[in-house]
């Protein structure tokens, strides 16, 4: 299976690791991200291994990824926020509900 998701082809050696007694490799703290909870593993014909960090999305939030229109609106809103293109709409406290 061919994958074309390599976002950057500039790799940096950060050290060496050894297999433990159960043939496992520990990922050094210097490359671990607290949000990453798993890795996709790829190997090429030369035996080189690449790990692609993954994050699990809760099922209750997966709808956003599956809805391109809503995701686009969210991204536009975040871009507007970043560029300070905001419109003041006043207070929304009248719509708030106490749980």
C-alpha positions in Angstrom: 0.0 0.0 0.0 1.4 3.4 -1.0 1.1 6.4 1.3 1.8 10.0 0.4 1.4 11.7 3.8 5.1 12.6 4.5 4.8 16.2 5.6 8.5 16.9 5.9 11.4 14.8 4.6 14.1 16.4 6.8 14.8 13.8 9.5 17.1 14.4 12.4 18.8 11.7 14.3 18.0 12.2 18.0 19.9 9.2 19.5 19.9 5.4 19.5 17.6 3.0 21.2 17.9 -0.7 21.9 15.4 -3.5 21.9 14.4 -4.6 25.3 14.2 -8.2 26.4 10.7 -8.5 24.8 12.0 -6.9 21.5 10.3 -3.6 22.2 11.6 -0.1 21.5 10.9 2.8 23.9 10.3 6.1 22.3 12.5 8.8 23.9 10.9 11.5 25.9 12.4 14.1 23.6 10.1 13.1 20.8 6.9 12.1 22.7 4.0 14.4 22.6 1.5 14.4 25.4 -1.4 14.4 22.9 -0.1 11.4 21.0 -1.7 8.1 22.1 -0.6 5.8 19.3 1.6 5.5 16.2 1.0 4.2 12.7 4.1 2.2 11.8 5.6 2.1 8.3 8.6 0.2 6.9 10.3 0.6 3.6 12.1 -2.1 1.5 15.4 -1.1 3.2 13.9 -1.9 6.6 13.7 1.7 7.8 10.9 2.3 10.2 8.8 5.5 10.3 6.3 6.2 13.1 3.4 8.6 12.4 1.9 10.0 15.6 -1.8 9.6 16.0 -4.4 11.1 18.3 -7.7 9.4 19.1 -10.8 11.6 18.6 -13.8 10.8 20.8 -16.8 9.5 18.9 -18.9 12.4 20.0 -16.5 14.8 18.2 -15.9 12.7 15.1 -18.9 14.3 13.4 -16.9 17.5 12.8 -14.2 15.6 10.9 -16.9 13.9 8.8 -18.7 17.2 8.0 -16.5 19.3 5.6 -18.9 22.3 5.7 -18.9 22.5 9.5 -15.1 21.9 9.7 -14.6 24.7 7.1 -16.7 27.1 9.2 -14.7 26.2 12.3 -11.4 26.8 10.5 -12.7 30.1 9.1 -13.8 31.2 12.6 -10.4 30.3 14.0 -8.7 32.2 11.2 -10.9 35.2 11.8 -10.1 35.0 15.6 -6.4 34.9 14.8 -6.7 37.9 12.5 -8.9 39.7 15.0 -11.8 39.9 12.5 -14.5 39.6 15.1 -18.0 41.1 15.3 -19.3 42.0 18.7 -22.8 40.6 19.1 -23.4 41.6 22.7 -24.1 39.3 25.6 -25.4 35.8 25.1 -26.0 35.2 28.8 -29.8 35.1 28.3 -29.3 31.8 26.3 -27.2 30.2 29.0 -28.7 27.3 31.0 -27.6 26.1 34.4 -27.0 22.3 34.3 
